[in-house]
Amino acid sequence: MSRLHARVGTLRQLEILLAVHDTGTVTAAAEALHLTQPTVSMQLHKLADAMGITLYAQHGRKLRFTDAGLAAVASARRVMEEFEHLDMTLADLRGLKAGTLRLSVVTTAKYFVPHLLGPFCERYPGIEVSFHVGNREQIIERLEAGLDDFYVFSHVPGGLSLESSAFLDNPLVAIAAEGHALSRQPALSLEDIAREPFLMRESGSGTRHAIEQYLQQQGQTLNVKMTVESNEAIRHSVMAGLGISILSAHTLNLGGWVGLSPLRVEGLPIVTQWHLVRPSRKRLSVVAGAFQQFMEEQGRAVLADFVEDAGRFVAASGAGIK
């Protein structure tokens, strides 16, 4: 049997190693773990000495992990996952639902996913939730690293071994500033909006992928004036008269139509699906299994109000959810 485990100091050191890797700096890791920076540095030094390797090198303000350091990070993650699984299994055997659900979602999904977590946490009050929001590229990085139990995408990433299930329609609707000339037209074609300055989400965005795929099918292109990396920034840019755009109707829930007008465009909305995604080979924790069952049994019913709200926005654009 390998004796490395006898030389590695503590589980706390592995936790510190993961925090430094995931946050990117010793300072950020210290803040996340509520430790001093010298304590974090000292524990990492002890861990590196025990393993007989160099964990990382400093490049400016960034840390670059060595191959040996990345191998240590991967093993540390598996060790911590095993303890987390044991903790949740024991809690389950005691008749409790305790532990942590780890969920990462792309930015547009942040508008409705909390409404799923509310009733789930009400059912299992002992459960903690780690809820991460990022752009598509960031969430794919977390997926590839296996940091979370589930991920929410409107366009499931390719090239990975994944399990996914669709749970909600995602209608994409055209919008303009309130009082815009096109908003007074009873019916528009793609050609009509193609001539207008258009505000597009960043490359890699699920919304952008759906728009570009639809335009390709229709043989159309848009007059892209700006590329914007957030839904909120697009909404305000449209309100400021910088151009028109196409966004998820869910983005426009909760008063999001203020200062905006729907555009009645033939062929719209573009309807995609929201998917709950997880790595095929990653074992489900007790909590993750409970959440998956909750989504299968109640997910659509819980989000019925969002479907209704989205339907009203789509109806305002002169179309219906397909």
Backbone torsions as a table, in degrees:
resi	resn	phi	psi	omega
1	MET	NA	139.7	177.5
2	SER	-61.7	141.2	179.3
3	ARG	-100.5	10.4	-179.5
4	LEU	-59.0	-38.1	-177.3
5	HIS	-61.2	-26.2	-179.9
6	ALA	-75.8	-22.0	-179.7
7	ARG	-92.1	-30.4	178.7
8	VAL	-68.7	127.9	-169.6
9	GLY	-64.2	-72.0	-171.3
10	THR	-142.0	162.3	173.1
11	LEU	-64.6	-29.5	178.1
12	ARG	-61.2	-37.2	177.9
13	GLN	-64.2	-38.4	177.2
14	LEU	-66.6	-38.0	177.6
15	GLU	-63.8	-41.0	177.9
16	ILE	-64.9	-41.6	177.7
17	LEU	-57.5	-45.9	-179.8
18	LEU	-64.7	-40.4	-179.1
19	ALA	-63.8	-41.1	179.1
20	VAL	-65.9	-42.3	179.1
21	HIS	-63.9	-45.6	-173.6
22	ASP	-74.3	-33.4	-179.7
23	THR	-88.6	-24.5	176.1
24	GLY	94.5	-14.1	179.3
25	THR	-144.1	155.7	176.7
26	VAL	-65.6	-39.1	-178.4
27	THR	-62.7	-47.5	-179.8
28	ALA	-65.0	-37.5	178.4
29	ALA	-64.7	-41.4	178.8
30	ALA	-61.4	-42.3	178.4
31	GLU	-64.7	-41.7	-178.6
32	ALA	-65.7	-34.0	-176.8
33	LEU	-96.9	1.3	-179.0
34	HIS	58.1	43.8	176.3
35	LEU	-120.8	165.2	174.1
36	THR	-81.0	154.7	179.5
37	GLN	-61.2	-42.5	177.4
38	PRO	-60.5	-35.3	178.8
39	THR	-64.2	-45.1	179.2
40	VAL	-61.1	-46.9	-179.2
41	SER	-61.7	-42.0	-179.3
42	MET	-64.3	-43.5	-179.0
43	GLN	-66.6	-37.0	177.1
44	LEU	-67.0	-38.0	178.0
45	HIS	-63.2	-43.6	177.8
46	LYS	-62.2	-41.1	-179.7
47	LEU	-65.3	-43.7	179.0
48	ALA	-62.8	-41.1	177.6
49	ASP	-62.9	-42.7	-179.0
50	ALA	-63.7	-37.0	-179.1
51	MET	-84.0	-19.3	-178.5
52	GLY	72.1	33.2	-178.1
53	ILE	-136.4	165.1	168.9
54	THR	-95.7	122.1	-175.7
55	LEU	-78.3	-41.5	-175.9
56	TYR	-159.1	166.9	174.9
57	ALA	-125.0	149.2	180.0
58	GLN	-88.9	126.0	176.3
59	HIS	-124.6	96.5	-174.5
60	GLY	65.2	-124.9	178.4
61	ARG	-91.6	-5.3	-174.8
62	LYS	-104.5	153.6	175.1
63	LEU	-102.6	135.7	176.0
64	ARG	-118.6	113.0	-177.7
65	PHE	-73.6	140.0	174.7
66	THR	-73.9	169.4	176.4
67	ASP	-59.8	-41.0	178.0
68	ALA	-65.4	-38.9	178.1
69	GLY	-63.9	-41.2	178.1
70	LEU	-65.1	-36.8	176.4
71	ALA	-64.3	-39.1	177.8
72	ALA	-65.6	-40.2	178.2
73	VAL	-61.6	-45.8	-179.4
74	ALA	-61.5	-42.3	179.5
75	SER	-68.8	-39.9	178.6
76	ALA	-62.1	-38.5	179.4
77	ARG	-64.1	-41.5	178.4
78	ARG	-65.1	-39.2	178.4
79	VAL	-61.6	-47.4	-178.1
80	MET	-66.8	-35.3	177.5
81	GLU	-64.7	-37.2	179.1
82	GLU	-65.7	-41.1	178.0
83	PHE	-66.4	-39.8	178.1
84	GLU	-63.6	-41.5	178.7
85	HIS	-64.5	-41.6	178.1
86	LEU	-62.1	-43.8	-179.9
87	ASP	-59.6	-44.8	-178.3
88	MET	-72.4	-34.0	177.6
89	THR	-65.3	-43.8	178.7
90	LEU	-64.6	-40.1	177.8
91	ALA	-62.6	-40.4	179.7
92	ASP	-64.6	-39.9	179.5
93	LEU	-67.1	-25.6	177.2
94	ARG	-84.1	4.3	178.7
95	GLY	83.8	14.6	179.7
96	LEU	-111.3	156.3	170.4
97	LYS	-113.7	98.3	-177.5
98	ALA	-129.0	165.7	179.6
99	GLY	120.9	-161.8	-173.9
100	THR	-128.4	132.2	170.9
101	LEU	-97.6	125.5	-178.8
102	ARG	-108.2	119.1	-172.9
103	LEU	-135.0	128.4	175.8
104	SER	-121.6	137.4	-175.9
105	VAL	-136.3	151.3	172.7
106	VAL	-72.1	161.1	-166.5
107	THR	-56.2	-42.1	-176.8
108	THR	-63.9	-30.3	-177.9
109	ALA	-70.8	-14.0	-178.0
110	LYS	-66.4	-15.1	-178.2
111	TYR	-76.4	-26.4	-176.3
112	PHE	-120.9	-22.5	-177.6
113	VAL	-60.0	-39.2	176.2
114	PRO	-56.9	-27.7	179.2
115	HIS	-75.1	-17.3	170.4
116	LEU	-81.5	-40.5	-176.4
117	LEU	-68.8	-30.5	-179.0
118	GLY	-55.7	-60.8	-179.2
119	PRO	-67.3	-29.9	177.2
120	PHE	-64.7	-46.0	179.4
121	CYS	-69.8	-27.9	176.1
122	GLU	-67.1	-37.4	178.0
123	ARG	-70.3	-38.4	-177.8
124	TYR	-121.9	77.3	-172.9
125	PRO	-65.3	-17.6	179.5
126	GLY	-81.4	-6.3	-175.6
127	ILE	-85.9	137.2	171.6
128	GLU	-98.9	153.3	-179.1
129	VAL	-124.3	128.2	169.5
130	SER	-101.2	109.0	-171.4
131	PHE	-115.0	113.3	-176.0
132	HIS	-115.1	133.2	178.5
133	VAL	-118.7	133.9	178.5
134	GLY	-158.9	175.6	175.1
135	ASN	-74.9	173.1	-173.5
136	ARG	-58.0	-43.6	-178.8
137	GLU	-61.2	-42.9	179.8
138	GLN	-64.4	-40.6	-178.4
139	ILE	-71.4	-34.5	175.8
140	ILE	-64.7	-38.6	176.8
141	GLU	-60.7	-41.0	177.8
142	ARG	-67.0	-38.3	177.8
143	LEU	-62.4	-45.9	-179.6
144	GLU	-64.8	-31.4	178.5
145	ALA	-83.7	-9.6	179.7
146	GLY	67.6	37.5	-174.3
147	LEU	-80.4	-19.2	-171.0
148	ASP	-130.2	167.5	176.7
149	ASP	-78.4	-43.8	-176.8
150	PHE	-139.6	158.6	178.7
151	TYR	-136.5	147.3	179.2
152	VAL	-117.3	122.1	179.4
153	PHE	-132.2	152.9	169.2
154	SER	-92.0	-19.7	176.0
155	HIS	-132.0	108.7	-174.0
156	VAL	-65.8	128.6	179.8
157	PRO	-60.3	143.8	178.0
158	GLY	-94.7	167.8	175.0
159	GLY	78.8	7.9	179.7
160	LEU	-125.6	154.0	177.2
161	SER	-84.9	101.3	-171.7
162	LEU	-130.6	155.2	166.8
163	GLU	-113.5	133.0	-178.7
164	SER	-141.6	152.2	175.9
165	SER	-141.7	132.9	178.3
166	ALA	-78.0	139.9	-177.8
167	PHE	-137.1	-4.1	-177.7
168	LEU	-162.0	136.6	173.0
169	ASP	-67.2	147.4	178.3
170	ASN	-128.4	82.2	-179.4
171	PRO	-76.1	130.2	177.4
172	LEU	-101.8	122.9	-173.4
173	VAL	-117.9	153.3	180.0
174	ALA	-88.9	139.4	-178.1
175	ILE	-135.9	154.4	174.7
176	ALA	-140.8	171.3	176.2
177	ALA	-65.8	149.0	177.9
178	GLU	-59.0	128.1	-179.4
179	GLY	89.9	-1.7	177.0
180	HIS	-59.3	145.3	-176.8
181	ALA	-57.0	-38.5	-178.5
182	LEU	-68.2	-26.1	-178.1
183	SER	-68.5	-16.8	179.9
184	ARG	-91.7	-2.9	179.8
185	GLN	-84.5	132.5	-178.5
186	PRO	-70.1	-23.5	-179.8
187	ALA	-154.8	137.6	-180.0
188	LEU	-128.4	155.3	173.2
189	SER	-107.1	169.4	175.0
190	LEU	-60.5	-34.5	178.6
191	GLU	-61.4	-36.1	180.0
192	ASP	-63.4	-44.7	-177.5
193	ILE	-81.9	-20.4	180.0
194	ALA	-64.9	-23.3	-178.9
195	ARG	-82.9	-14.5	-176.4
196	GLU	-85.7	150.3	171.5
197	PRO	-58.1	130.2	-173.4
198	PHE	-118.4	138.8	177.9
199	LEU	-103.8	118.5	-172.3
200	MET	-114.1	144.2	172.2
201	ARG	-66.3	163.3	-175.2
202	GLU	-68.2	159.7	177.7
203	SER	-57.8	135.5	-178.5
204	GLY	95.7	-17.2	177.9
205	SER	-63.5	140.5	177.1
206	GLY	-62.8	-38.1	177.0
207	THR	-61.8	-45.9	179.4
208	ARG	-63.4	-41.4	179.4
209	HIS	-58.9	-44.8	-178.5
210	ALA	-64.8	-41.4	179.7
211	ILE	-64.2	-47.4	-177.4
212	GLU	-65.7	-37.6	178.4
213	GLN	-64.5	-42.3	179.9
214	TYR	-66.0	-43.6	179.9
215	LEU	-63.1	-38.3	178.1
216	GLN	-62.3	-40.9	178.0
217	GLN	-63.7	-33.5	-177.3
218	GLN	-90.9	-4.5	-178.5
219	GLY	67.7	34.1	-176.9
220	GLN	-121.2	157.0	171.7
221	THR	-129.7	160.4	-179.9
222	LEU	-113.3	159.0	177.5
223	ASN	-90.4	77.8	-174.4
224	VAL	-72.7	115.8	-178.8
225	LYS	-95.0	-37.2	-177.5
226	MET	-139.3	146.9	170.1
227	THR	-109.8	125.2	-172.0
228	VAL	-126.8	138.6	-170.4
229	GLU	-96.9	9.5	176.7
230	SER	-149.2	149.6	178.3
231	ASN	-62.7	-41.6	-178.4
232	GLU	-62.3	-41.3	179.7
233	ALA	-65.6	-36.7	176.6
234	ILE	-65.3	-45.0	179.7
235	ARG	-56.1	-48.2	-176.9
236	HIS	-70.8	-33.3	176.9
237	SER	-66.4	-39.3	176.0
238	VAL	-64.7	-44.5	179.0
239	MET	-59.7	-32.8	-178.6
240	ALA	-80.5	-0.5	176.6
241	GLY	82.7	19.7	-178.9
242	LEU	-80.2	-12.7	179.4
243	GLY	159.0	-176.2	176.3
244	ILE	-106.4	171.8	179.9
245	SER	-157.3	175.6	173.5
246	ILE	-127.4	122.8	-178.8
247	LEU	-132.9	162.9	174.3
248	SER	-64.0	137.7	176.5
249	ALA	-60.8	-27.4	179.3
250	HIS	-66.9	-28.8	175.9
251	THR	-63.4	-27.4	-173.8
252	LEU	-95.8	7.3	173.4
253	ASN	-67.0	169.9	172.2
254	LEU	55.5	50.1	174.9
255	GLY	81.6	12.5	-175.6
256	GLY	-72.1	-5.4	180.0
257	TRP	-85.9	-5.9	-177.7
258	VAL	-59.0	124.8	179.6
259	GLY	81.9	4.0	-177.4
260	LEU	-124.9	157.2	175.0
261	SER	-130.4	141.6	175.5
262	PRO	-75.3	149.0	175.1
263	LEU	-108.5	131.5	-177.8
264	ARG	-89.8	91.4	-173.6
265	VAL	-108.9	128.9	178.1
266	GLU	-59.9	131.2	179.5
267	GLY	92.3	-13.6	176.5
268	LEU	-98.8	154.7	9.7
269	PRO	-77.2	159.4	167.1
270	ILE	-85.1	121.6	-175.3
271	VAL	-108.9	117.4	172.4
272	THR	-112.5	-171.4	-179.3
273	GLN	-126.9	145.8	169.1
274	TRP	-86.9	135.4	-177.1
275	HIS	-121.3	138.8	169.4
276	LEU	-93.0	122.0	-169.3
277	VAL	-123.6	144.3	172.5
278	ARG	-149.6	153.8	176.5
279	PRO	-64.3	134.8	-175.3
280	SER	-62.5	-36.6	-171.8
281	ARG	-89.8	-7.1	-178.1
282	LYS	-83.0	128.4	-178.9
283	ARG	-69.1	135.9	177.8
284	LEU	-74.6	130.5	171.2
285	SER	-72.7	170.6	178.6
286	VAL	-60.6	-44.7	-179.6
287	VAL	-65.6	-43.7	179.4
288	ALA	-61.6	-39.2	177.2
289	GLY	-63.3	-38.9	178.4
290	ALA	-65.7	-38.8	179.6
291	PHE	-68.9	-40.0	177.6
292	GLN	-61.2	-43.1	178.2
293	GLN	-64.4	-41.1	177.3
294	PHE	-59.3	-43.9	-179.9
295	MET	-65.1	-41.1	-179.5
296	GLU	-65.8	-38.0	-174.3
297	GLU	-89.8	-33.7	-171.0
298	GLN	-131.5	-7.8	-173.5
299	GLY	-53.5	-50.9	-178.5
300	ARG	-65.0	-39.4	-179.2
301	ALA	-66.0	-40.4	179.9
302	VAL	-62.1	-35.9	-176.7
303	LEU	-92.6	12.5	-178.5
304	ALA	-57.6	-36.7	179.5
305	ASP	-64.9	-36.1	179.2
306	PHE	-70.0	-36.9	175.5
307	VAL	-62.2	-41.8	179.6
308	GLU	-65.0	-44.0	178.9
309	ASP	-62.5	-45.1	179.0
310	ALA	-61.6	-37.4	178.9
311	GLY	-61.9	-37.1	178.6
312	ARG	-66.8	-41.1	179.0
313	PHE	-65.7	-40.6	179.4
314	VAL	-66.6	-40.4	178.7
315	ALA	-61.8	-34.2	178.1
316	ALA	-65.9	-22.7	178.0
317	SER	-90.8	5.9	173.9
318	GLY	84.7	18.8	179.9
319	ALA	-138.1	179.8	178.2
320	GLY	-130.6	154.9	177.8
321	ILE	-62.5	129.9	-176.6
322	LYS	-74.7	NA	NA
